[in-house]
Amino acid sequence: MSKFRFTSRTKARKRAADVVFEADQRGMGRNPEVLRDILRQRRAVTAAQTPLPEYSVRIVEGVADHLRRIDDLISARAKVAGLDRVAAVDLAVMRVAVWEMLENSEDVPAVIAIDEAISIVKSLSTESAPSFVNAVLDAIRKDIEAPAWSRRSSESGGASSSAGDGPIGEAVQDGAETPVATSAEEMSVEDLEELDELLGEY
């Protein structure tokens, strides 16, 4: 497998996930104001502290703005009774990746957002976390890219759908299995080289 390079964007994602994780530990739940409060605290840095990168700030603000929608997507595909059943580190990293897929896809391709999330949880979470995060995020990617999702988002102006609406809700109601994204071991040499080139840009 090719060696992953931790770029400035990767570090920014990791810092953003750290803020989201802290908010979750402080009882954020579905209340984005907790996340916004922590972000304000983190931005009021002293000379001895390293300021948050601008991309970290953008991510955290985006997660706060779209928290309910992001959590509905994760909950539908993680197939757990509640998000409190998901490891807090994994949840924070997935929230970051889902925001990128939803709101920053023109800048960051979904495959990059997913690969970055997997790399981050490899360094922070349990041995089983990468495959879990991979499966959940790839299922969400397919939901977002589905024509039915695109039509619904256009008609509603991008408003959040409830867990029972849209392709996600339909898939869950139909009992569809959560698909697993292609692993790096299953990719060709050409695919890996192309992915390395993309990662160098992000």
Secondary structure as UniProt FT lines:
FT   HELIX           8..25
FT   TURN            26..27
FT   TURN            29..30
FT   HELIX           32..43
FT   TURN            47..48
FT   HELIX           54..65
FT   HELIX           67..78
FT   HELIX           83..85
FT   HELIX           88..103
FT   TURN            105..107
FT   HELIX           110..124
FT   TURN            127..128
FT   HELIX           129..145
FT   HELIX           147..156
FT   TURN            157..158
FT   TURN            163..164
FT   HELIX           166..173
FT   TURN            174..175
FT   HELIX           184..186
FT   HELIX           189..201
//
